[in-house]
Amino acid sequence: MGIRTVLLCMIILCFGSPAQAQGPLVFGYGGGSLSLASLKVLQEAYGRLGIKIGGRRLPAARSLEMAEEGSVDGEVNRIRAIEEDYPNLLRIDVPVNRLEGVILTCNGSLEHVSMETVRKLHLGIKIGNRYAEMLTDGMPDVVRLPHESKLMNLLLKGRLDALLVDRAWAEHEIAKPGMGCLRINEPPLVVVPLYHYLNRRHAALVPMITGELRAMRDSGEIDHILGAIRPH
């Protein structure tokens, strides 16, 4: 009998099954294709523990606040650094996805993508995208808005030079009719692993879900799930 199985049996004997003890878990997420893919990974991992989970679509900053205060059970996927500001969130130390932050332009492209060139742009980022907030901290000409749709409107009107956004979201926008002006400038400005977070009240689940995700990573199943969802 494996260690993960022993741990699960001990918890069941003490408290009943996790699913019976606390009901379905609900995790905050942004609703884009990146977080939806990560949710698929988590549904498989928690399903192996007999736990049902779901996602609650929320604005990025509000989702973090609710996960911290326990209004939702955690976050589907976030960057590694958030636990510094949200001490009630426990990181599961196996990446469930990865984020590529790209520079999206309209009717033009960058010759070189670097922090030096990006610093000179009139740039838009979404509030709550922590990687973008951290990368642009101190930059003189950054517009920060809570909704990517409003940023896109400014870009299309020529009121912004570029957006710093997730590749998955950028590809989704480019695929829409009438968006032929959009260009993803390569290479990505940043590539960041994404981690699942649990509210501290679920600390007993940390070793169990860590074990399931580690097994899925080592077997290649996480990559298989993500590959089946990502656009080709």
N, C-alpha and C positions, 0 to 999 in steps of 0.2 A: 504494500500500500504506500503510495507516494506521500510526501510531506504535505502537499496541498490538500489531498484527500483527508489526511488525518486532521488538519486544521478545520476543514469544513465539518467533519463529523463532530469535533469537539464543540464547535459553535452550535450545531444543531442540537446536540445533547443538552447544552446549557440553556439555550434560548429559543429553541425551535429553529426552523429554516429561516435564512435571512429574508426571503420573500414573504414568509408568513409573519415574521416579527415586525416588519416595517412597511410592508406593501411595496408597490412599484416605486423605484427611484426616478426622480425627475431632474434632469440636468439642463442648465441654461446653455443656449447656443445661439449663434448669430443668424442661422438660417441659410447661409450660402452653401455652395456645393462642397466646399472644404469641410465645414463642420458637419454636414450631412453624411459625408463619407466617413468621418471619424465616428459619428454616432452608429453607423453600421458595424464598425469594428467593435465598439463597446457593447452593442446588442448581442453580438456573437459571444464575446468574452463573459459578460454577465449571465447570458443564457446558460452557459456551461456550469454556472454556480446555482442555477435554478432561480435567478433573480430577474424579474422583468424591469425594464427601464424605458424611459421615454425622454423626449426633448421638449423644452419650452423655449420657443423663439422669443428673444428679447433684444433690445438695444444693447450693444456691447458693454458699455459702462454700467448700465443698470443690471445686467446679468451678473457681473462681478460682485456688485453690492449685494444682490439677493443671495448669491452663493456664499458670500462671507457671513451674512447674517443668518443663514440657514433657511431662507424662504424657498430656495431650491436646494437640492442635495449636493450640488457641485457644478463643475463646468465640463462640457464635452471635451474641448481642447483649448489650451492656452499656452503661451510661451513660458519658459522656465522661470523667469524673473518675478512672476506675479506674487509668489509667496512672501516676498520681502514687504509688500504693501498690504497683503491680505493674510494675516497669520492664522486664520481659521480654515484656510484651504490647504489640504495635504496633497502634494504632487505624487502621482503614480509614476515611478521612474522608468517607464518604458514608453518611448514615443508612439503615439497612435496615428500620427500623420506628420507632414512637414509643410511648412509655409514658404512660398517663394514670393518675396516682396518685389514687385516689378514697377517700372516707370511706364505709365501709359500716357501717350500723347495723341493729339488729333491734328491731322494735316501737317505732319512733320515728324522727325525722328532725331534722336541724339546720336552723334558720331561715337561718343564714348559714354558708357554708364559708369559713374564713379561718384563717391560722396562729394568730391570737389565740383563736378559739373552739376550735380543735383542741388547743391547749396546755392547756386546762382539762379535757380528757377523759381517762378511764382507757383508754388506747389500746393496741392490739396491732399489732406489726409482725413480719415474717418476717426472721430473721437471714440476711444475705446480700443482701437487697434494699437496695442501697447508697443509692438515692435516699431510701428511708424512713429508713435509719439516719442519713443526713446531715440530713434535715429535722427529725428528732426529737432530734438531739444536744442534750443539756442539758435536755430536757423532764423534769419531775419524776415523771411517772406513766405510764411506758411499759413494757409487757410485751413482751419479745423472745424468740421461740421459733423453732426451726429448721423447723417444719412449719406450713403454713397451716391444715391440718385441725385441729390442736390449738387454734390461735387461734379458728377458727370454733366449736369446741366451747365455748370460754369465752364467746364472744359470745352464742351461743344460750342459755347458762345464765344470762346476765345478769351475768357476772363481769367483763365488759369493756363499756365504753360504745360502742366503735367499733373498726374495723380500718382501717388505711391499707394498701391493696392495689392491685394492678393492675386496671384496669377489666375487661380480658378475663377474668381469673380471677373477679372479682365477678359478671360476667354469667353465667358458667358455673355458679356456685353458685346464683344466683337461679333459673336454669332447672330446677334439680332439684326433684323432688316434695317437698312439705312445707316449702319454704323461703319461704313467703309473707310472713314477717315482715321479710325483708331489703329494705333500701332503699339505693340508690346516691344519695348526696347531691351535688347539682350546685351549682356547676361543679366540675371536677376541682381538687384541691388543687395539682397540679403536672402539667405536660405536658413530657416529656423525650424528645429524640431518642435513639435507640438505635443503637449502632455495632458492627460486627463487629471482632473482635480476632484477630490472629495471633501465635503465639509467635515470638520474635525469630529463631529458626533458619529461619523461612520468609520472611525479609525480602525475598528476591528476588521473591516473589509479590506484594508490596504494590502496586507500580505497575500490575501486570496486573489484579488483581482490583479495584483502585480504578477503573481505566478501564472495566471491564465494568459495575460498579455505577453509575458516573456515566452511562454510556450508557443503562442501564435506567431510572435516575431521570429523565433528560431526555426519554426517549420516553414516560414515564408507565407503563412496565411494572411497576415496583415497586409503584406504587399499584394497578395492576390485579391483581397477585398477592395483595396484602394485602386488597383489597376482595372478592376471591372467597372468602377464607377467613373474614373477620370475620363475626360474626353480624349479621343485619339485623333 
